[in-house]
Amino acid sequence: MAADRQMRERVLAAIPQQPPFRFIDEILELSDETVTSAYRFREDEFFYPGHFPGHPVTPGVILIETMAQAGLTALGIYQLLKEAPPGEKPPAVTPYFVFADQVEFSRLVRPGERVIIKGEKIYFRRGNIKSTVSITGEDGAAVCHGVLTGTGVNRS
């Protein structure tokens, strides 16, 4: 079942990361099994002046964080919202990134580039989530991919 625009906006609003450390501009698609989001790495991102001076590229750790925010946090929040009984608030639990496996990088991401992030749920149990996540450029060229795991953390 695909989530409607209102649900996608609700999930985006519930993501705890905020600028300058939120790497999701919009959620394009969301379902029980998958999420697709987009982010444009602005030329004034806080990390470019030091990575690398004169030849800025997006750090790999930021790309992994970008994958985690979509493939774990957004998809996990959607699962929690979906499981909440009608009219009740979901539990104050957020899936936090805890493990990355089989991460491979294919190319660099430059300032100003928009990327597409796709996550596919492997499992979601008791607030814990594992997903296969990838990033591509707008042209479809692979940037990176991996298997990420998140654990539910109570925020109350």
Disulfide bonds with the S-S distance in Angstrom:
none
